[in-house]
Amino acid sequence: MKVFVTGVNGQLGHDMINELTARGIEAIGSDITDSYAGMDDGSAAAKAHYEKLDITDADAVKLFGRPVLGGFNRQGEINTISAEEVADRTRKILSENPEGRVMIGADCTVGNAPLANIQAAVAAAHGK
């Protein structure tokens, strides 16, 4: 089995590659940089096959033919814009992926997001 891990330059993606590899599963890492830019610690994540891919790009999503996680940018957009803007952004993400091949996500940046922003994204995703 092969697993494609997005966000491999961050801690979660890095750790996921290492865990999958430790379990004997081939993992391919991806992020928005031209080459792997995570921790250079000699681990499996630092050595894994890497593919540049911006999962917030609708054309990139079409490459997979199945759902991917993404949409909101990695700079904490969901934390800083209004709930109304979150709802508008959610609708835009979904309209760019009419086949329903995207799961709305905000990378690892939702820790400080106001609850109203999370609720707005959920409501917009459900057509409310």
N, CA, C and O atoms as a GROMACS GRO file, in nm:
protein
  512
    1MET      N    1   0.084  -0.116   0.000
    1MET     CA    2   0.000   0.000   0.000
    1MET      C    3   0.089   0.124   0.000
    1MET      O    4   0.196   0.125   0.061
    2LYS      N    5   0.043   0.229  -0.070
    2LYS     CA    6   0.110   0.358  -0.070
    2LYS      C    7   0.015   0.460  -0.008
    2LYS      O    8  -0.106   0.455  -0.032
    3VAL      N    9   0.071   0.550   0.070
    3VAL     CA   10  -0.009   0.658   0.131
    3VAL      C   11   0.055   0.790   0.092
    3VAL      O   12   0.175   0.809   0.104
    4PHE      N   13  -0.030   0.881   0.044
    4PHE     CA   14   0.014   1.015   0.007
    4PHE      C   15  -0.015   1.108   0.123
    4PHE      O   16  -0.131   1.124   0.161
    5VAL      N   17   0.088   1.169   0.180
    5VAL     CA   18   0.073   1.254   0.298
    5VAL      C   19   0.098   1.399   0.258
    5VAL      O   20   0.206   1.433   0.210
    6THR      N   21  -0.003   1.484   0.279
    6THR     CA   22   0.014   1.626   0.251
    6THR      C   23   0.063   1.697   0.375
    6THR      O   24   0.048   1.648   0.487
    7GLY      N   25   0.122   1.813   0.355
    7GLY     CA   26   0.170   1.892   0.468
    7GLY      C   27   0.291   1.831   0.536
    7GLY      O   28   0.309   1.846   0.657
    8VAL      N   29   0.374   1.762   0.459
    8VAL     CA   30   0.486   1.688   0.518
    8VAL      C   31   0.596   1.780   0.573
    8VAL      O   32   0.681   1.735   0.650
    9ASN      N   33   0.596   1.906   0.534
    9ASN     CA   34   0.694   1.999   0.590
    9ASN      C   35   0.661   2.038   0.733
    9ASN      O   36   0.748   2.088   0.805
   10GLY      N   37   0.539   2.016   0.776
   10GLY     CA   38   0.499   2.045   0.913
   10GLY      C   39   0.518   1.924   1.004
   10GLY      O   40   0.548   1.815   0.957
   11GLN      N   41   0.499   1.946   1.131
   11GLN     CA   42   0.524   1.841   1.230
   11GLN      C   43   0.433   1.720   1.211
   11GLN      O   44   0.480   1.606   1.214
   12LEU      N   45   0.304   1.743   1.191
   12LEU     CA   46   0.209   1.632   1.177
   12LEU      C   47   0.240   1.546   1.055
   12LEU      O   48   0.244   1.424   1.064
   13GLY      N   49   0.263   1.611   0.940
   13GLY     CA   50   0.296   1.536   0.819
   13GLY      C   51   0.427   1.461   0.834
   13GLY      O   52   0.438   1.346   0.791
   14HIS      N   53   0.525   1.525   0.893
   14HIS     CA   54   0.656   1.464   0.918
   14HIS      C   55   0.640   1.338   1.004
   14HIS      O   56   0.692   1.231   0.971
   15ASP      N   57   0.567   1.352   1.114
   15ASP     CA   58   0.547   1.238   1.204
   15ASP      C   59   0.465   1.127   1.137
   15ASP      O   60   0.489   1.009   1.162
   16MET      N   61   0.369   1.165   1.052
   16MET     CA   62   0.287   1.065   0.983
   16MET      C   63   0.372   0.981   0.889
   16MET      O   64   0.359   0.858   0.885
   17ILE      N   65   0.461   1.046   0.813
   17ILE     CA   66   0.551   0.971   0.725
   17ILE      C   67   0.635   0.873   0.807
   17ILE      O   68   0.649   0.757   0.769
   18ASN      N   69   0.691   0.919   0.918
   18ASN     CA   70   0.774   0.832   1.001
   18ASN      C   71   0.695   0.714   1.056
   18ASN      O   72   0.745   0.601   1.057
   19GLU      N   73   0.573   0.738   1.101
   19GLU     CA   74   0.491   0.630   1.157
   19GLU      C   75   0.451   0.530   1.049
   19GLU      O   76   0.458   0.409   1.072
   20LEU      N   77   0.409   0.578   0.934
   20LEU     CA   78   0.371   0.487   0.825
   20LEU      C   79   0.489   0.400   0.784
   20LEU      O   80   0.476   0.279   0.766
   21THR      N   81   0.604   0.463   0.770
   21THR     CA   82   0.725   0.389   0.730
   21THR      C   83   0.761   0.285   0.834
   21THR      O   84   0.798   0.173   0.800
   22ALA      N   85   0.750   0.320   0.961
   22ALA     CA   86   0.779   0.225   1.069
   22ALA      C   87   0.685   0.106   1.064
   22ALA      O   88   0.722  -0.003   1.109
   23ARG      N   89   0.567   0.125   1.011
   23ARG     CA   90   0.469   0.016   0.999
   23ARG      C   91   0.482  -0.059   0.867
   23ARG      O   92   0.400  -0.145   0.836
   24GLY      N   93   0.584  -0.026   0.789
   24GLY     CA   94   0.608  -0.096   0.663
   24GLY      C   95   0.522  -0.047   0.548
   24GLY      O   96   0.507  -0.118   0.449
   25ILE      N   97   0.466   0.072   0.560
   25ILE     CA   98   0.380   0.128   0.456
   25ILE      C   99   0.459   0.235   0.380
   25ILE      O  100   0.520   0.322   0.441
   26GLU      N  101   0.457   0.226   0.248
   26GLU     CA  102   0.528   0.325   0.167
   26GLU      C  103   0.453   0.458   0.174
   26GLU      O  104   0.332   0.463   0.148
   27ALA      N  105   0.524   0.563   0.207
   27ALA     CA  106   0.463   0.695   0.219
   27ALA      C  107   0.530   0.792   0.123
   27ALA      O  108   0.653   0.795   0.111
   28ILE      N  109   0.450   0.871   0.056
   28ILE     CA  110   0.497   0.976  -0.033
   28ILE      C  111   0.458   1.108   0.029
   28ILE      O  112   0.342   1.129   0.063
   29GLY      N  113   0.554   1.197   0.044
   29GLY     CA  114   0.529   1.326   0.108
   29GLY      C  115   0.501   1.435   0.007
   29GLY      O  116   0.550   1.431  -0.106
   30SER      N  117   0.423   1.533   0.049
   30SER     CA  118   0.391   1.646  -0.037
   30SER      C  119   0.370   1.772   0.045
   30SER      O  120   0.328   1.767   0.161
   31ASP      N  121   0.399   1.884  -0.018
   31ASP     CA  122   0.373   2.016   0.041
   31ASP      C  123   0.383   2.117  -0.070
   31ASP      O  124   0.396   2.080  -0.187
   32ILE      N  125   0.378   2.245  -0.036
   32ILE     CA  126   0.376   2.349  -0.140
   32ILE      C  127   0.514   2.397  -0.182
   32ILE      O  128   0.525   2.474  -0.277
   33THR      N  129   0.619   2.354  -0.116
   33THR     CA  130   0.754   2.395  -0.152
   33THR      C  131   0.808   2.307  -0.264
   33THR      O  132   0.760   2.196  -0.285
   34ASP      N  133   0.909   2.358  -0.337
   34ASP     CA  134   0.965   2.282  -0.449
   34ASP      C  135   1.029   2.151  -0.406
   34ASP      O  136   1.029   2.054  -0.482
   35SER      N  137   1.082   2.148  -0.285
   35SER     CA  138   1.142   2.025  -0.233
   35SER      C  139   1.112   2.017  -0.083
   35SER      O  140   1.066   2.114  -0.023
   36TYR      N  141   1.138   1.902  -0.025
   36TYR     CA  142   1.111   1.883   0.117
   36TYR      C  143   1.182   1.991   0.198
   36TYR      O  144   1.301   2.014   0.180
   37ALA      N  145   1.108   2.056   0.288
   37ALA     CA  146   1.164   2.165   0.367
   37ALA      C  147   1.134   2.148   0.516
   37ALA      O  148   1.140   2.244   0.593
   38GLY      N  149   1.103   2.025   0.556
   38GLY     CA  150   1.077   1.998   0.697
   38GLY      C  151   1.206   1.972   0.772
   38GLY      O  152   1.314   2.009   0.728
   39MET      N  153   1.192   1.908   0.888
   39MET     CA  154   1.309   1.880   0.972
   39MET      C  155   1.406   1.788   0.898
   39MET      O  156   1.367   1.682   0.850
   40ASP      N  157   1.530   1.828   0.890
   40ASP     CA  158   1.633   1.747   0.827
   40ASP      C  159   1.702   1.665   0.935
   40ASP      O  160   1.816   1.692   0.974
   41ASP      N  161   1.628   1.564   0.983
   41ASP     CA  162   1.676   1.485   1.096
   41ASP      C  163   1.719   1.344   1.058
   41ASP      O  164   1.743   1.260   1.144
   42GLY      N  165   1.728   1.320   0.927
   42GLY     CA  166   1.771   1.188   0.882
   42GLY      C  167   1.663   1.082   0.893
   42GLY      O  168   1.688   0.965   0.864
   43SER      N  169   1.543   1.119   0.934
   43SER     CA  170   1.434   1.024   0.949
   43SER      C  171   1.375   0.985   0.814
   43SER      O  172   1.414   1.039   0.710
   44ALA      N  173   1.282   0.892   0.817
   44ALA     CA  174   1.215   0.848   0.695
   44ALA      C  175   1.149   0.966   0.624
   44ALA      O  176   1.149   0.972   0.501
   45ALA      N  177   1.092   1.059   0.700
   45ALA     CA  178   1.025   1.174   0.639
   45ALA      C  179   1.123   1.258   0.558
   45ALA      O  180   1.088   1.308   0.451
   46ALA      N  181   1.242   1.273   0.609
   46ALA     CA  182   1.343   1.353   0.539
   46ALA      C  183   1.394   1.284   0.414
   46ALA      O  184   1.449   1.349   0.324
   47LYS      N  185   1.376   1.153   0.406
   47LYS     CA  186   1.427   1.075   0.293
   47LYS      C  187   1.318   1.028   0.198
   47LYS      O  188   1.349   0.976   0.090
   48ALA      N  189   1.192   1.044   0.234
   48ALA     CA  190   1.081   0.991   0.154
   48ALA      C  191   1.070   1.060   0.018
   48ALA      O  192   1.117   1.172   0.000
   49HIS      N  193   1.009   0.990  -0.074
   49HIS     CA  194   0.979   1.051  -0.204
   49HIS      C  195   0.891   1.173  -0.180
   49HIS      O  196   0.798   1.167  -0.098
   50TYR      N  197   0.918   1.283  -0.248
   50TYR     CA  198   0.846   1.408  -0.226
   50TYR      C  199   0.791   1.459  -0.358
   50TYR      O  200   0.858   1.455  -0.461
   51GLU      N  201   0.667   1.507  -0.355
   51GLU     CA  202   0.603   1.569  -0.471
   51GLU      C  203   0.548   1.704  -0.429
   51GLU      O  204   0.473   1.713  -0.332
   52LYS      N  205   0.583   1.808  -0.503
   52LYS     CA  206   0.526   1.940  -0.476
   52LYS      C  207   0.379   1.939  -0.519
   52LYS      O  208   0.346   1.896  -0.629
   53LEU      N  209   0.292   1.987  -0.431
   53LEU     CA  210   0.149   1.997  -0.464
   53LEU      C  211   0.083   2.096  -0.370
   53LEU      O  212   0.100   2.089  -0.248
   54ASP      N  213   0.008   2.187  -0.426
   54ASP     CA  214  -0.071   2.282  -0.348
   54ASP      C  215  -0.214   2.230  -0.345
   54ASP      O  216  -0.286   2.243  -0.444
   55ILE      N  217  -0.256   2.172  -0.234
   55ILE     CA  218  -0.390   2.113  -0.228
   55ILE      C  219  -0.500   2.217  -0.220
   55ILE      O  220  -0.618   2.181  -0.221
   56THR      N  221  -0.464   2.345  -0.214
   56THR     CA  222  -0.566   2.450  -0.220
   56THR      C  223  -0.594   2.489  -0.365
   56THR      O  224  -0.681   2.572  -0.391
   57ASP      N  225  -0.521   2.431  -0.459
   57ASP     CA  226  -0.536   2.459  -0.601
   57ASP      C  227  -0.635   2.358  -0.661
   57ASP      O  228  -0.609   2.237  -0.658
   58ALA      N  229  -0.747   2.406  -0.714
   58ALA     CA  230  -0.852   2.317  -0.766
   58ALA      C  231  -0.799   2.224  -0.874
   58ALA      O  232  -0.841   2.109  -0.881
   59ASP      N  233  -0.708   2.272  -0.959
   59ASP     CA  234  -0.654   2.185  -1.064
   59ASP      C  235  -0.571   2.072  -1.005
   59ASP      O  236  -0.570   1.961  -1.057
   60ALA      N  237  -0.501   2.101  -0.896
   60ALA     CA  238  -0.423   1.997  -0.831
   60ALA      C  239  -0.514   1.889  -0.774
   60ALA      O  240  -0.480   1.770  -0.778
   61VAL      N  241  -0.627   1.929  -0.720
   61VAL     CA  242  -0.722   1.833  -0.663
   61VAL      C  243  -0.768   1.734  -0.769
   61VAL      O  244  -0.789   1.616  -0.739
   62LYS      N  245  -0.783   1.780  -0.892
   62LYS     CA  246  -0.831   1.694  -1.001
   62LYS      C  247  -0.733   1.581  -1.033
   62LYS      O  248  -0.772   1.480  -1.090
   63LEU      N  249  -0.606   1.599  -0.997
   63LEU     CA  250  -0.506   1.497  -1.024
   63LEU      C  251  -0.536   1.364  -0.956
   63LEU      O  252  -0.501   1.258  -1.008
   64PHE      N  253  -0.602   1.371  -0.841
   64PHE     CA  254  -0.619   1.251  -0.760
   64PHE      C  255  -0.740   1.167  -0.796
   64PHE      O  256  -0.737   1.045  -0.780
   65GLY      N  257  -0.847   1.230  -0.844
   65GLY     CA  258  -0.968   1.154  -0.874
   65GLY      C  259  -1.037   1.105  -0.749
   65GLY      O  260  -1.124   1.018  -0.756
   66ARG      N  261  -1.002   1.158  -0.636
   66ARG     CA  262  -1.064   1.123  -0.508
   66ARG      C  263  -1.048   1.241  -0.414
   66ARG      O  264  -0.970   1.332  -0.443
   67PRO      N  265  -1.118   1.243  -0.303
   67PRO     CA  266  -1.111   1.360  -0.214
   67PRO      C  267  -0.972   1.383  -0.157
   67PRO      O  268  -0.897   1.290  -0.128
   68VAL      N  269  -0.941   1.511  -0.143
   68VAL     CA  270  -0.822   1.552  -0.070
   68VAL      C  271  -0.865   1.653   0.035
   68VAL      O  272  -0.974   1.709   0.027
   69LEU      N  273  -0.780   1.675   0.132
   69LEU     CA  274  -0.809   1.768   0.241
   69LEU      C  275  -0.738   1.899   0.215
   69LEU      O  276  -0.618   1.901   0.186
   70GLY      N  277  -0.810   2.009   0.224
   70GLY     CA  278  -0.746   2.138   0.207
   70GLY      C  279  -0.847   2.248   0.182
   70GLY      O  280  -0.965   2.235   0.216
   71GLY      N  281  -0.800   2.355   0.125
   71GLY     CA  282  -0.886   2.466   0.090
   71GLY      C  283  -0.841   2.597   0.149
   71GLY      O  284  -0.807   2.690   0.076
   72PHE      N  285  -0.839   2.606   0.281
   72PHE     CA  286  -0.794   2.729   0.346
   72PHE      C  287  -0.642   2.733   0.342
   72PHE      O  288  -0.575   2.630   0.346
   73ASN      N  289  -0.587   2.854   0.334
   73ASN     CA  290  -0.441   2.863   0.322
   73ASN      C  291  -0.371   2.830   0.454
   73ASN      O  292  -0.433   2.823   0.560
   74ARG      N  293  -0.242   2.810   0.443
   74ARG     CA  294  -0.161   2.766   0.557
   74ARG      C  295  -0.120   2.879   0.650
   74ARG      O  296  -0.057   2.854   0.753
   75GLN      N  297  -0.152   3.001   0.617
   75GLN     CA  298  -0.110   3.114   0.698
   75GLN      C  299  -0.212   3.150   0.807
   75GLN      O  300  -0.205   3.258   0.864
   76GLY      N  301  -0.304   3.061   0.835
   76GLY     CA  302  -0.400   3.087   0.941
   76GLY      C  303  -0.518   3.172   0.900
   76GLY      O  304  -0.580   3.238   0.983
   77GLU      N  305  -0.548   3.169   0.772
   77GLU     CA  306  -0.659   3.246   0.718
   77GLU      C  307  -0.787   3.230   0.801
   77GLU      O  308  -0.856   3.329   0.827
   78ILE      N  309  -0.819   3.109   0.841
   78ILE     CA  310  -0.943   3.085   0.914
   78ILE      C  311  -0.944   3.152   1.052
   78ILE      O  312  -1.050   3.173   1.111
   79ASN      N  313  -0.827   3.186   1.102
   79ASN     CA  314  -0.816   3.253   1.232
   79ASN      C  315  -0.836   3.404   1.222
   79ASN      O  316  -0.873   3.468   1.321
   80THR      N  317  -0.812   3.461   1.106
   80THR     CA  318  -0.803   3.606   1.096
   80THR      C  319  -0.915   3.673   1.018
   80THR      O  320  -0.934   3.794   1.031
   81ILE      N  321  -0.989   3.598   0.939
   81ILE     CA  322  -1.098   3.659   0.862
   81ILE      C  323  -1.229   3.644   0.939
   81ILE      O  324  -1.237   3.566   1.034
   82SER      N  325  -1.330   3.719   0.898
   82SER     CA  326  -1.459   3.714   0.968
   82SER      C  327  -1.533   3.585   0.938
   82SER      O  328  -1.500   3.514   0.842
   83ALA      N  329  -1.633   3.555   1.018
   83ALA     CA  330  -1.716   3.435   0.996
   83ALA      C  331  -1.783   3.443   0.859
   83ALA      O  332  -1.795   3.341   0.790
   84GLU      N  333  -1.826   3.560   0.819
   84GLU     CA  334  -1.888   3.577   0.687
   84GLU      C  335  -1.788   3.546   0.576
   84GLU      O  336  -1.822   3.481   0.476
   85GLU      N  337  -1.665   3.593   0.593
   85GLU     CA  338  -1.560   3.564   0.494
   85GLU      C  339  -1.526   3.414   0.492
   85GLU      O  340  -1.498   3.358   0.386
   86VAL      N  341  -1.529   3.350   0.608
   86VAL     CA  342  -1.506   3.205   0.615
   86VAL      C  343  -1.614   3.133   0.535
   86VAL      O  344  -1.584   3.043   0.456
   87ALA      N  345  -1.738   3.172   0.555
   87ALA     CA  346  -1.849   3.109   0.481
   87ALA      C  347  -1.831   3.131   0.331
   87ALA      O  348  -1.850   3.037   0.253
   88ASP      N  349  -1.796   3.253   0.289
   88ASP     CA  350  -1.775   3.281   0.147
   88ASP      C  351  -1.659   3.199   0.092
   88ASP      O  352  -1.668   3.144  -0.018
   89ARG      N  353  -1.550   3.189   0.168
   89ARG     CA  354  -1.433   3.112   0.124
   89ARG      C  355  -1.469   2.964   0.113
   89ARG      O  356  -1.425   2.897   0.020
   90THR      N  357  -1.548   2.913   0.207
   90THR     CA  358  -1.590   2.773   0.202
   90THR      C  359  -1.671   2.746   0.076
   90THR      O  360  -1.648   2.648   0.006
   91ARG      N  361  -1.766   2.835   0.047
   91ARG     CA  362  -1.848   2.818  -0.075
   91ARG      C  363  -1.760   2.824  -0.201
   91ARG      O  364  -1.784   2.750  -0.296
   92LYS      N  365  -1.660   2.911  -0.201
   92LYS     CA  366  -1.570   2.921  -0.316
   92LYS      C  367  -1.490   2.792  -0.333
   92LYS      O  368  -1.477   2.741  -0.444
   93ILE      N  369  -1.436   2.740  -0.224
   93ILE     CA  370  -1.360   2.614  -0.230
   93ILE      C  371  -1.447   2.503  -0.289
   93ILE      O  372  -1.402   2.428  -0.376
   94LEU      N  373  -1.570   2.493  -0.242
   94LEU     CA  374  -1.660   2.389  -0.291
   94LEU      C  375  -1.699   2.411  -0.436
   94LEU      O  376  -1.712   2.314  -0.512
   95SER      N  377  -1.718   2.537  -0.478
   95SER     CA  378  -1.756   2.564  -0.617
   95SER      C  379  -1.642   2.534  -0.713
   95SER      O  380  -1.666   2.500  -0.829
   96GLU      N  381  -1.519   2.544  -0.666
   96GLU     CA  382  -1.403   2.512  -0.749
   96GLU      C  383  -1.383   2.361  -0.763
   96GLU      O  384  -1.304   2.316  -0.846
   97ASN      N  385  -1.453   2.285  -0.684
   97ASN     CA  386  -1.441   2.139  -0.683
   97ASN      C  387  -1.581   2.078  -0.691
   97ASN      O  388  -1.626   2.014  -0.597
   98PRO      N  389  -1.650   2.099  -0.804
   98PRO     CA  390  -1.791   2.061  -0.813
   98PRO      C  391  -1.818   1.911  -0.801
   98PRO      O  392  -1.931   1.870  -0.773
   99GLU      N  393  -1.716   1.830  -0.823
   99GLU     CA  394  -1.737   1.685  -0.811
   99GLU      C  395  -1.735   1.640  -0.666
   99GLU      O  396  -1.746   1.520  -0.638
  100GLY      N  397  -1.721   1.733  -0.573
  100GLY     CA  398  -1.719   1.697  -0.431
  100GLY      C  399  -1.593   1.625  -0.390
  100GLY      O  400  -1.596   1.538  -0.304
  101ARG      N  401  -1.481   1.660  -0.452
  101ARG     CA  402  -1.356   1.588  -0.426
  101ARG      C  403  -1.263   1.664  -0.333
  101ARG      O  404  -1.141   1.653  -0.344
  102VAL      N  405  -1.320   1.740  -0.244
  102VAL     CA  406  -1.237   1.812  -0.148
  102VAL      C  407  -1.304   1.806  -0.012
  102VAL      O  408  -1.426   1.820   0.000
  103MET      N  409  -1.223   1.786   0.090
  103MET     CA  410  -1.270   1.796   0.228
  103MET      C  411  -1.213   1.927   0.280
  103MET      O  412  -1.092   1.948   0.275
  104ILE      N  413  -1.299   2.014   0.330
  104ILE     CA  414  -1.254   2.144   0.376
  104ILE      C  415  -1.157   2.127   0.492
  104ILE      O  416  -1.185   2.054   0.588
  105GLY      N  417  -1.044   2.192   0.482
  105GLY     CA  418  -0.945   2.185   0.587
  105GLY      C  419  -0.866   2.314   0.595
  105GLY      O  420  -0.862   2.391   0.499
  106ALA      N  421  -0.803   2.336   0.707
  106ALA     CA  422  -0.725   2.458   0.729
  106ALA      C  423  -0.585   2.425   0.778
  106ALA      O  424  -0.529   2.496   0.862
  107ASP      N  425  -0.530   2.316   0.724
  107ASP     CA  426  -0.395   2.275   0.762
  107ASP      C  427  -0.392   2.256   0.914
  107ASP      O  428  -0.486   2.199   0.970
  108CYS      N  429  -0.290   2.299   0.979
  108CYS     CA  430  -0.280   2.283   1.125
  108CYS      C  431  -0.304   2.417   1.194
  108CYS      O  432  -0.250   2.441   1.302
  109THR      N  433  -0.385   2.503   1.134
  109THR     CA  434  -0.393   2.641   1.180
  109THR      C  435  -0.523   2.677   1.250
  109THR      O  436  -0.548   2.795   1.275
  110VAL      N  437  -0.607   2.580   1.283
  110VAL     CA  438  -0.736   2.614   1.343
  110VAL      C  439  -0.730   2.630   1.495
  110VAL      O  440  -0.833   2.657   1.557
  111GLY      N  441  -0.617   2.616   1.554
  111GLY     CA  442  -0.606   2.623   1.699
  111GLY      C  443  -0.658   2.751   1.761
  111GLY      O  444  -0.711   2.748   1.872
  112ASN      N  445  -0.644   2.863   1.692
  112ASN     CA  446  -0.687   2.991   1.745
  112ASN      C  447  -0.812   3.045   1.675
  112ASN      O  448  -0.852   3.159   1.699
  113ALA      N  449  -0.872   2.966   1.591
  113ALA     CA  450  -0.988   3.014   1.515
  113ALA      C  451  -1.107   3.034   1.609
  113ALA      O  452  -1.136   2.949   1.693
  114PRO      N  453  -1.176   3.147   1.593
  114PRO     CA  454  -1.297   3.166   1.672
  114PRO      C  455  -1.400   3.057   1.639
  114PRO      O  456  -1.412   3.015   1.524
  115LEU      N  457  -1.472   3.011   1.739
  115LEU     CA  458  -1.573   2.908   1.718
  115LEU      C  459  -1.671   2.949   1.609
  115LEU      O  460  -1.714   2.864   1.531
  116ALA      N  461  -1.706   3.077   1.602
  116ALA     CA  462  -1.799   3.125   1.499
  116ALA      C  463  -1.745   3.098   1.359
  116ALA      O  464  -1.823   3.072   1.267
  117ASN      N  465  -1.612   3.104   1.341
  117ASN     CA  466  -1.553   3.077   1.210
  117ASN      C  467  -1.566   2.930   1.173
  117ASN      O  468  -1.597   2.897   1.059
  118ILE      N  469  -1.542   2.843   1.268
  118ILE     CA  470  -1.557   2.699   1.243
  118ILE      C  471  -1.704   2.667   1.211
  118ILE      O  472  -1.732   2.593   1.117
  119GLN      N  473  -1.794   2.723   1.289
  119GLN     CA  474  -1.937   2.701   1.266
  119GLN      C  475  -1.979   2.755   1.129
  119GLN      O  476  -2.061   2.694   1.061
  120ALA      N  477  -1.924   2.869   1.088
  120ALA     CA  478  -1.957   2.927   0.958
  120ALA      C  479  -1.911   2.835   0.845
  120ALA      O  480  -1.983   2.817   0.747
  121ALA      N  481  -1.792   2.778   0.858
  121ALA     CA  482  -1.742   2.686   0.757
  121ALA      C  483  -1.830   2.562   0.747
  121ALA      O  484  -1.863   2.517   0.638
  122VAL      N  485  -1.867   2.506   0.859
  122VAL     CA  486  -1.954   2.387   0.862
  122VAL      C  487  -2.088   2.418   0.798
  122VAL      O  488  -2.136   2.343   0.714
  123ALA      N  489  -2.149   2.530   0.839
  123ALA     CA  490  -2.281   2.567   0.786
  123ALA      C  491  -2.273   2.589   0.635
  123ALA      O  492  -2.360   2.542   0.562
  124ALA      N  493  -2.171   2.660   0.588
  124ALA     CA  494  -2.158   2.685   0.443
  124ALA      C  495  -2.135   2.556   0.366
  124ALA      O  496  -2.188   2.539   0.256
  125ALA      N  497  -2.058   2.465   0.423
  125ALA     CA  498  -2.034   2.336   0.358
  125ALA      C  499  -2.161   2.254   0.345
  125ALA      O  500  -2.174   2.172   0.254
  126HIS      N  501  -2.255   2.277   0.436
  126HIS     CA  502  -2.383   2.206   0.433
  126HIS      C  503  -2.491   2.286   0.360
  126HIS      O  504  -2.609   2.252   0.366
  127GLY      N  505  -2.450   2.393   0.292
  127GLY     CA  506  -2.543   2.470   0.211
  127GLY      C  507  -2.633   2.564   0.289
  127GLY      O  508  -2.739   2.603   0.239
  128LYS      N  509  -2.595   2.599   0.408
  128LYS     CA  510  -2.677   2.689   0.490
  128LYS      C  511  -2.624   2.830   0.486
  128LYS      O  512  -2.681   2.919   0.549
   0.00000   0.00000   0.00000
